[in-house]
Amino acid sequence: MDIANAIQSGAAELMSRQQAAKMLHISVRFLDDLISERKIGCYRVGTRVLLSPRQISQFQASAEVAPAGQERSPQGGKVSDAQ
């Protein structure tokens, strides 16, 4: 979904870097690093950098570490206990 469709449909509530950093419990500086390393997606509108809840969720899923003895699926969820 591109930004125009997201805004028109109201499906995504875009948030500022400050709001996203607060949601992730990280500093804005660290969020900027994640964005520049392309580990988290964003929308650039002029000089503003905006993020959607979907992008935050995707980053959280990709950053999840499975407990010892469990495998992770490529999508980020748990698959099964390792035998």
Contacts in CASP RR format, 6 or more apart in sequence:
PFRMAT RR
TARGET T0000
AUTHOR 0000-0000-0000
METHOD contacts of the structure
MODEL  1
MDIANAIQSGAAELMSRQQAAKMLHISVRFLDDLISERKIGCYRVGTRVL
LSPRQISQFQASAEVAPAGQERSPQGGKVSDAQ
1 9 0 8 1.000
1 11 0 8 1.000
1 12 0 8 1.000
3 14 0 8 1.000
3 43 0 8 1.000
3 45 0 8 1.000
3 50 0 8 1.000
5 11 0 8 1.000
6 12 0 8 1.000
6 14 0 8 1.000
6 52 0 8 1.000
7 14 0 8 1.000
12 52 0 8 1.000
12 53 0 8 1.000
12 54 0 8 1.000
13 52 0 8 1.000
13 53 0 8 1.000
14 43 0 8 1.000
14 50 0 8 1.000
14 51 0 8 1.000
14 52 0 8 1.000
15 23 0 8 1.000
15 50 0 8 1.000
15 51 0 8 1.000
15 52 0 8 1.000
15 53 0 8 1.000
16 48 0 8 1.000
16 49 0 8 1.000
16 50 0 8 1.000
16 51 0 8 1.000
17 28 0 8 1.000
17 31 0 8 1.000
17 32 0 8 1.000
17 35 0 8 1.000
17 49 0 8 1.000
17 51 0 8 1.000
18 28 0 8 1.000
19 51 0 8 1.000
20 31 0 8 1.000
20 51 0 8 1.000
20 56 0 8 1.000
21 27 0 8 1.000
21 28 0 8 1.000
21 30 0 8 1.000
21 31 0 8 1.000
23 56 0 8 1.000
24 31 0 8 1.000
24 56 0 8 1.000
24 59 0 8 1.000
24 60 0 8 1.000
31 40 0 8 1.000
34 40 0 8 1.000
34 59 0 8 1.000
35 41 0 8 1.000
35 42 0 8 1.000
35 49 0 8 1.000
39 59 0 8 1.000
39 62 0 8 1.000
40 51 0 8 1.000
40 55 0 8 1.000
40 56 0 8 1.000
40 58 0 8 1.000
40 59 0 8 1.000
41 51 0 8 1.000
41 55 0 8 1.000
41 58 0 8 1.000
41 59 0 8 1.000
42 49 0 8 1.000
42 50 0 8 1.000
42 51 0 8 1.000
42 55 0 8 1.000
43 49 0 8 1.000
43 50 0 8 1.000
43 51 0 8 1.000
43 52 0 8 1.000
44 50 0 8 1.000
61 75 0 8 1.000
61 76 0 8 1.000
61 77 0 8 1.000
62 76 0 8 1.000
64 72 0 8 1.000
64 76 0 8 1.000
64 77 0 8 1.000
65 72 0 8 1.000
66 72 0 8 1.000
66 77 0 8 1.000
66 78 0 8 1.000
69 81 0 8 1.000
69 82 0 8 1.000
70 78 0 8 1.000
70 79 0 8 1.000
70 80 0 8 1.000
70 81 0 8 1.000
70 82 0 8 1.000
71 78 0 8 1.000
71 79 0 8 1.000
71 80 0 8 1.000
71 81 0 8 1.000
71 82 0 8 1.000
72 78 0 8 1.000
72 79 0 8 1.000
73 79 0 8 1.000
END
